[in-house]
Amino acid sequence: MKEYGSNIQKLVGHLQTIEDREKRTRYAHILVELMRQIHPNMRDNQDYYNKLWDDLYIMSGFTLDVDSPYPPPPPDVLGRKPQQVPYNTHDLRHKHYGHNMKLLIDKAAALEEPDERRAFVSYLARLMKTFYMTWNKDSVEDETILQSLIEMSNGRLSEDVQAIRTNGFVEATPRERTGDQQPRRHTPVQAFTGQGSQRSNNPGYSQNRDNQNRNNQNRNFRGNNQNRRRR
């Protein structure tokens, strides 16, 4: 095995020449520890030590006789092909939207409140348009997205799509309609200076700022009067 080098292979060959089984087992543990140090970036878990012992048996040609904490691997492990992982397509008609979009459409179709369902469908249409623009750089018409919504929902959202065609999209998202809005975000300058947190957490922030502005105006007025008197 090239990842361990020729010196480790020579030590494995010398290990097989030791007649004392107890001594050979002790040296095998030392050799496994040396193999671990060659790859310090690997984690020290149970599976990794199992792999090290398997590599030791493989380098010995499956003839090493020691008391190891793991059973030796079968000799046919080298020629065994890995199992093929099936590609699950989820039977999607519009793959560029993804499987999660199909789950969201099922959730929207299960809503009973018409206004809430229409807001959800409007949100999904805007989200699908974003996904469409990711795969296709050209612009896309709203009618294409709405038709895809009908096809992906198997006609369950036809009434909501027709309402959107007639009255337009609902601007508010489902989160905003339910009142579960996220906290207000600050600009990078406000986050760095802390001004946004002062305005939101300190009720007297605006009043203190007005008082400071009045004090600055009074200083400027007194300074102008002193300059006139000197003249």
Disulfide bonds with the S-S distance in Angstrom:
none
